[in-house]
Amino acid sequence: MAIDIRGLAPLLSVFDMRTSLRFYRDVLGFELISDSGQGENSGWCLLRLNGVEIMLNTAYDDDERPAVPDRTAAHGDTAFYFGCRDLDEAYQYLRSKGVNVKEPKVAPYGMRQLYVTDPDGYNLCFQWSATEQMEDQ
């Protein structure tokens, strides 16, 4: 018998909580569900959007944070894949928010994908079956 898993909430280590919250909450539309008690100055928070949860945790205490972070060294090989049916709408929305994003493309395995990098260098991919998207049109 398998474990009855009901969800997944990855924990991302972020350099600056305010910057990350602006991206995940104000750009992507996640709702702030809980934090460690200091609002945008919190060291940890839980965000949710349409049943998808993600946690953010600061990599450094305020008095230990370096002036210039190397955000991509540990994060460039990490990717999060979000199911997103209307990639054209997502593309237009992200561009309207000033996000540097390229048009969606179909991967060799049949998924239409739109890639974005968050403020800390994590790769985010919004994707949906290319076949299903063609049927929807």
Buried (B, 14 or more C-beta within 10 A) or exposed (E): EEEEEEEEEEEBBBBBBEBBBEBBBEBBEBEBEEBBEEEBEBBBBBBBBEEBBBBBBBBBEEEEEEEEBEBEEEBEEBEBEBEBBEBEEBBEBBEEEEBEBEEBEBEEEEBBBBBBBBBBBBBBBBBBBBEEBEEEE
